[in-house]
Amino acid sequence: MEIEVHPISERTWFMHLLLILLRPFKPNLVKPPSPTKLKSSLEFSINHSPKLQIPNSVKKKCVVSEKSINDIWCYDLCYRDSLRVKGDEIGNVEKKDRMLYFCGGGFQAPPSSQHWSFVIELARKLPHMNITVISYPLAPFTNASKAIPALVDLYKEISIESQRSDEDIHLGGDSSGGNIALSLTLQLLSISSMASDQVKEIKLPKSLILISPVVDCSNSNPEMREIDKLDPVLSVKYTGQVAEKWRGGDQVSGLDPLVSPLKCGQEVLLKLKENGIIVNGIVGTWDVLSLDTMKLIDRLKALNIKGSWYIGQGQMHCFPLAWRYGLGNSERAKDWVIDTIRKSSM
């Protein structure tokens, strides 16, 4: 495993100032809309997957194809310039990989404008890859005990199609979306040894990219309170509330790997190595969730699981997604994410 540590001395003065200015407003800047507002503004499937309203800014840059698989809405993005040769749209770039991306939002919100900007950039910089945004089931309308099995069924369907198209599958996500990408992979590995023909047809992900992921929904690490003093975006109280919503209160224990990948057994993590799955990620240390992510990195490293990790000392939660604001640290982190995805798809 390769680990890049970027010291706090690399943080620009502008980023430092921004973090100071944001801190008094936390966690209001990342709080999801109320359930009532979401229900009134979006159509939900039986599996509680919201049908997304694609911004015109996205449609302008990407061809967006909408489809429902297992009652979960999915959106394929293809950057328009990758289709053009001498002004004619002819689909000249052969796509050999598919990225299933899960946007964060406290398990309770559809993609934000920052998410759309980020996945557009993935589509632009990775023309060999089909980018699919998964509009996964949201809390509090459902919880992990129902949502993850529904996503396993969705993955099975996509896996069958990807095998027909000879595509490799990659999973990615930020924050709560990173939790889902990792939890889904571990669930697939847990059932991969079953003997049924349906399970044998599953094509496992080739790689993961986890951006400031939630890896422990018990929210019980006592050291988080020290980072809380520095974190400009999240608070321990807020992450606890988010985790409880995804667990459905007491319906899923915070110790269950279904919601807390950090708690999974070593035998499951070893299956990542056995199946050659590359686990990549990026984390900022001024993030209350980073301590648990560092524990995950240590476990992966101890088992010699392939992957690359970027540790931004003094950086905030999901800092690569702030690249569109001209923040140098975020732009470099975003480029690292894209380069890492590209390398993992080779």
Residue, then its C-alpha position, 0 to 999 in steps of 0.5 A: m500500500e502506498i500512503e502519501v502524507h501531505p503536511i499542514s505546511e502545504r496548506t495554502w493561506f487561503m484554505h487556512l482562512l476558509l477553514i477558520l471562517l467556516r467553523p462557526f457555521k458547522p454543521n449547518l452547511v452540510k445539513p440535508p433538507s428536511p424529509t418533508k421538503l424532499k418528499s414534496s420536491l422529488e419522486f421516490s421509488i418503492n425502494h426510496s430512491p429519489k428520481l433526480q432533477i438533473p441541473n441544466s449545467v450538467k446536461k450542457k456538459c454531459v449526455v445524461s441517461e436515466k434508468s431504473i434498476n431494481d427500483i433504484w434510479c441510476y444516471d450515466l454521464c458521458y462528457r459531450d466533448s469526448l463524443r465529438v470529432k470534427g463537430d460530429e457526435i460519434g462516440n469515438v472513445e471506447k469505454k472499458d470501465r464503469m464507475l458506480y459513484f455514490c454521492g454523500g449527503g448524510f445518507q439523507a440527501p440527493p447530490s449537491s451542486q458540488h457533487w455534480s461538478f465533481v462527477i462531471e470532472l470524472a466524466r471529462k478526465l476519464p473518457h474511457m470510463n462510464i460514470t454512473v451516479i447511483s441515487y441510492p435509497l435515503a434515510p429516514f425513509t429507509n435504513a441500511s438494513k433494507a437499503i444495502p440488500a437493495l443495492v446488492d441486488l442492483y449491483k448484481e444486475i449491473s454486474i451481469e450487464s458489465q460482463r456482457s460488455d466486458e467492462d471492469i467495475h469500480l466503486g467510488g463515493d464521498s462521506s456517506g457515499g464512501n461508506i456505501a461503496l465500501s459496505l456494499t463491497l464487503q457485503l458482496l465479498s461476504i456472499s461471494s463464497m455461496a454456491s448459487d449460480q446467481v452469486k457466481e455471476i457477480k463480477l466484483p469491483k476492480s477498485l474503490i475510491l473512498i473520499s473522507p468516508v464514514v467507516d464507523c457508524s457507532n460514532s464512539n471513538p473518544e478521540m473524535r472530540e479533540i478533532d471536533k475543536l478543529d473540524p470546520v465542517l462536521s461535529v461529533k454530535y452531527t455525525g452521531q445523528v447522521a449515523e443513527k438515521w442510517r442505522g434506523g435507530d436500534q434496527v442496526s447496531g453501530l457494531d454491525p459491519l453493514v453500517s460500520p465497515l471498520k468493524c468487519g472481521q479480518e476474514v472479510l478484509l482478506k477477501l479484498k486481497e484474495n480477489g485483487i480489489i484495490v482500495n484507494g482513498i483520501v482523507g483530511t485530518w481536520d475531520v472528526l471522521s478521519l480517526d476511524t479512517m486512519k484505523l481502517i488504513d492501518r488494518l488494510k496496510a497490515l494485511n498488505i491490501k493494494g491501494s493508495w491513500y492521500i492524507g491531507q494534514g489540516q484539511m477538511h472533510c471532503f476537501p477534493l470536492a471544493w476544487r471548483y472554488g479555485l482552492g489549490n489544495s482541493e484542486r491537487a487532491k481532486d487531480w490525485v483522485i482522478d489519477t488514482i482511478r485511472k491507474s487502478s483501471m489499467 
